[in-house]
Amino acid sequence: MRWWLWGLLILLGLLQYRLWMGDGSLAEVWRLHGQVEAQKEENERLRERNQALDAEVQDLKQGQAAIEERAREELGMIRKDETFYQIVEEPGGEKLDE
């Protein structure tokens, strides 16, 4: 009877070891759960970014207004019948009193 008791205690100890420290342990499951949640958040952020980029691409493919807006803002382009005025401020940003 003692051998059975010792055998069961050793078996219980081995099973507890696997539960707490081995492959697939509770600590590893908790760690992986945290990684999965972090990856889901990252995926959602990237999904929103991709949707915004897709909307911008569709706008550029379909509308001349978006192309014109980008040309004006990023390249400083103007139309033939327009005059471009550039206001240059004094260095240091101080206004002169007159």
KEMARGU-712439 format. One record per residue (C-alpha): residue number from 1; residue in one letter; x, y, z. Coordinates in Angstrom, 3 decimals, always signed. Example, Ala and Ser with C-alpha at 12.3 -4.5 7.8 and 13.67 -1.06 7.14 Angstrom:
2
<1; a; <+12.300; -4.500; +7.800>>
<2; s; <+13.670; -1.060; +7.140>>
***
This chain:
98
<1; m; <+0.000; +0.000; +0.000>>
<2; r; <+2.875; +2.380; +0.724>>
<3; w; <+4.271; +1.936; -2.778>>
<4; w; <+0.965; +2.962; -4.295>>
<5; l; <+0.794; +6.022; -2.089>>
<6; w; <+4.337; +7.080; -2.981>>
<7; g; <+3.662; +6.378; -6.662>>
<8; l; <+0.528; +8.519; -6.609>>
<9; l; <+2.350; +11.356; -4.816>>
<10; i; <+5.176; +11.275; -7.356>>
<11; l; <+2.666; +11.222; -10.224>>
<12; l; <+0.785; +14.135; -8.666>>
<13; g; <+4.064; +16.048; -8.294>>
<14; l; <+4.976; +15.450; -11.946>>
<15; l; <+1.552; +16.576; -13.107>>
<16; q; <+1.759; +19.710; -10.963>>
<17; y; <+5.212; +20.454; -12.364>>
<18; r; <+3.871; +20.267; -15.923>>
<19; l; <+0.913; +22.437; -14.976>>
<20; w; <+3.022; +25.221; -13.460>>
<21; m; <+6.430; +25.001; -15.182>>
<22; g; <+6.434; +22.737; -18.256>>
<23; d; <+5.394; +23.287; -21.858>>
<24; g; <+1.839; +24.574; -22.000>>
<25; s; <+1.968; +25.689; -18.371>>
<26; l; <-0.456; +28.228; -16.988>>
<27; a; <+2.259; +30.900; -16.939>>
<28; e; <+2.964; +30.325; -20.617>>
<29; v; <-0.749; +30.396; -21.447>>
<30; w; <-1.142; +33.744; -19.642>>
<31; r; <+1.906; +35.155; -21.427>>
<32; l; <+0.619; +34.001; -24.811>>
<33; h; <-2.831; +35.422; -24.062>>
<34; g; <-1.216; +38.821; -23.460>>
<35; q; <+0.696; +38.558; -26.735>>
<36; v; <-2.491; +37.665; -28.612>>
<37; e; <-4.290; +40.708; -27.186>>
<38; a; <-1.380; +42.995; -28.087>>
<39; q; <-1.319; +41.582; -31.628>>
<40; k; <-5.085; +42.107; -32.000>>
<41; e; <-4.679; +45.770; -31.032>>
<42; e; <-1.797; +46.185; -33.487>>
<43; n; <-3.838; +44.500; -36.239>>
<44; e; <-6.778; +46.833; -35.602>>
<45; r; <-4.494; +49.884; -35.745>>
<46; l; <-2.989; +48.673; -39.027>>
<47; r; <-6.437; +47.845; -40.437>>
<48; e; <-7.588; +51.429; -39.788>>
<49; r; <-4.406; +52.798; -41.378>>
<50; n; <-4.889; +50.587; -44.437>>
<51; q; <-8.493; +51.749; -44.797>>
<52; a; <-7.380; +55.383; -44.700>>
<53; l; <-4.681; +54.717; -47.305>>
<54; d; <-7.153; +52.813; -49.484>>
<55; a; <-9.599; +55.717; -49.321>>
<56; e; <-6.814; +58.107; -50.324>>
<57; v; <-5.810; +55.876; -53.252>>
<58; q; <-9.425; +55.648; -54.453>>
<59; d; <-9.772; +59.419; -54.168>>
<60; l; <-6.598; +59.948; -56.194>>
<61; k; <-7.742; +57.479; -58.851>>
<62; q; <-11.187; +59.015; -59.250>>
<63; g; <-10.915; +62.719; -58.585>>
<64; q; <-8.873; +65.494; -60.085>>
<65; a; <-9.583; +67.656; -57.030>>
<66; a; <-7.450; +65.461; -54.791>>
<67; i; <-4.571; +65.534; -57.265>>
<68; e; <-4.840; +69.314; -57.547>>
<69; e; <-4.915; +69.702; -53.765>>
<70; r; <-1.783; +67.599; -53.355>>
<71; a; <+0.009; +69.496; -56.114>>
<72; r; <-0.809; +72.806; -54.428>>
<73; e; <+0.110; +71.746; -50.887>>
<74; e; <+3.132; +69.546; -51.473>>
<75; l; <+4.624; +70.960; -54.660>>
<76; g; <+3.536; +74.600; -54.430>>
<77; m; <+1.955; +74.536; -57.893>>
<78; i; <-0.518; +77.153; -59.116>>
<79; r; <-2.837; +77.536; -62.105>>
<80; k; <-2.008; +79.676; -65.150>>
<81; d; <-4.405; +82.464; -64.212>>
<82; e; <-3.365; +82.650; -60.530>>
<83; t; <-0.778; +84.807; -58.804>>
<84; f; <+1.252; +83.386; -55.960>>
<85; y; <+2.091; +85.662; -53.037>>
<86; q; <+4.608; +84.621; -50.432>>
<87; i; <+4.747; +86.538; -47.161>>
<88; v; <+8.130; +86.457; -45.491>>
<89; e; <+8.289; +87.374; -41.811>>
<90; e; <+11.235; +89.039; -40.136>>
<91; p; <+13.702; +86.650; -38.508>>
<92; g; <+12.840; +86.127; -34.850>>
<93; g; <+9.143; +86.614; -35.492>>
<94; e; <+9.091; +90.223; -34.177>>
<95; k; <+6.718; +92.747; -35.716>>
<96; l; <+7.993; +96.223; -36.465>>
<97; d; <+6.038; +99.135; -34.984>>
<98; e; <+5.394; +102.000; -37.375>>
***
